[in-house]
Amino acid sequence: MKESGSRKQGAPSPCAACKLLRRRCAQDCVFAPYFPADEPQKFANVHKVFGASNVNKMLQELPEHQRGDAVSSMVYEANARVRDPVYGCVGAISSLQQQIDLLQTQLALAQAEVVHLRVRQTASFSNHGLSPASPSNSGSPSSKFMGSQARPIFDMDMMVDHPSLGLGESMWSC
C-alpha cells in the first residue's frame, strides 16, 4: 500500500477519507496510510458500500500488518458492488466460472475432433494399404486427384510428425 507521502510536518494534506468526510486529518488517522489524497475514488466507493464508521471499526480491530490486505479486499468488493450492486464479487466469480465451463467444453470438443480425425486418418491409411510415411501419400496434386471418390473438405491427407507429440498425447494438455 502507498504510505501517505503527501502528509508533511507543518502542512498536512488530508487523506482521501478525511477530505471526503470534510474533517481535519489527524496525525494518527487510521485511513491515511491506505487512502492517499491522490486516490479519492478509492475511498469514495468504500464509503458508499461499507460506510466510514464501519471501515474505521474494521481497521481498528485488525493488527496493523493485516490492515493493508483488508483495505485491498474492501476496495475490490466496493468496486464490484458499484459495478453490480446486487451480486458484487459473486457476480464476477460466477461469470468467470461460466467462461471456464464454456472453454472447457470447447476444449473437450476440439480434443474429441482431433482424436476422431486421427482415427479416420489411420483407418484411411489401413484401407488403402498406405503408411503415413508412404511417398504416394505425400499430399501431392497427383495423389489428391487419383480415384473418383469425393473427399470431405476437412479430410486430412498428410500427417504431421512431431517428435514431442505422440498419437495418444493431446496437443492442448494443460
N, C-alpha and C positions, 0 to 999 in steps of 0.2 A: 504494500500500500504506500501511497505517497505520504510522506510526512509533511506537515504544514511548514513549508519553507518560506511562505509569504508572511508568516507571523514574526515580526521583528520586535525586539525590545523597543520601547519608545512609541512606535506607531503600529499597534497590532491591527492587522486586517482581519475582519471577521470571517470565520469559515462559512461554507455554503449553508449549513444548517442555521447558524445564528443570523446570517443575512436574510434568509427566507423567513425566519421567525421574528425578525426585527428586534433582536436583543443584543446586548453587549456580549462579545465573545470573551469569556474569562480565560485566564492563562491555563487553567486546568480543564478546559472544555472537553468533554468526552467525545464530541463529534469531530473536533478539529483534525485529529490525525487521519480520519477516514473520509471526510467530506471536505476537501480543499475548496477554497473560494473559486478556483478556476473551473470547477465541475458542478455548477449549480443544479443541473437537471438530475444528477445522480441522487442528491438528497431530496429533490422535489418529488420524484417518483416514490422513493422510500417513505417519505412523509405522507403522501397521498394514500398509500396502501396500508402502512403499519401505524402511522401517527408518531409524532416526535416523542411523546411521553413513553410509548411502548418501546421504541428503539432505545431511548435513554435507559429504561429499566433493563432491557436485554443486555446492553453493553456493560452496565454497572455490575450485573450479576456474573459476567464472564471474566475469567482471568485475562490479563492483557494479551498474552500470546495467542488467545483464541478469538479475539475481537476482530482481527482483520478478515479471517475466514467467515465469521458471522456476518460482517458487513457485506462481503462479496456475495454471500448467499441471499441476503436481504435485497441487495441491488438486483441480482438476477431474477429473483421472484417478483420484485416490484416491476421491473421492466416487462416481464412476461405477463403480469396482471394488467399492465397498461395496454399491451397489445391484445390480450384476450382476457377480459375481466371475469369471465365465468370459469375457465379452466386453468389459466395461468401456465405454470410449468408442466402440469399434467397434460395439457393440450399439446404442447410442443413434444413431449415424450411420446404421446400416443401417435402423433403424426409421423415422427421418426420411426416408430415401431411398424407402422403401416408401410412405410417406404422400405424398410428392411424386409418385411414379409413379401412385398411385391418383387423386390430384387432377388430374393432367394428363390421365388417361384420362376422368375425369368431365367435365372442361372440353371436351375434344375431342368427346365425345358431345353435350354441350349446344350447342356451336357447330354441329355437324352437324345437330342438330334445328332450330336457328334457320334454317339455310340451307334445310333441307327445307321448313319452314313458309313461308318467303318464296317458294320456288319454287311451292309449292301455291297460295299466295295469288295470285301473278302469273298462274298458269295459270287459276285460278278467275276472275279479272278478265277475262282474254282470252277465256275460253269464254262468258262472259255479256255480252261487249261493254261491260263497265264499266271505268272507270278508277278508280284508288284514290281520287280526289277527287270522284267522282260522287256527287250528292246521294242517288241511290237506293240507294247502298251505305253509308249513314250509320250503320248499326247500329241503326236504329230498330226497334221491335217489328213494325211492318208489313212491313219488308223481311225480317225473320227468318222470318216465317211465310208468305211468298209461295212458292209451289211446294210440291209434295208429296214432294220427295225428302228422305230423312233425312240429317241433317248429323252429322258426328262431334262428339264432345264438345269437342275441342280445336281445332276449325276456327276460324280467325281471320276475323272479319267486319269488321274495321276495321284500318286501317294507321296505325301511329304514325309521324308525320312529325316528325323532329327534325333541325334543320339540321346538327348535328355528326355524325350517323350517316348514312353512305351505305349503299346496299344491299350493296356489296361489302366493307364495313368491318365487322369483328367488334365486337360490343358489349363483349366481355371481353378485348380485346387487352391485352397487358402493356406 
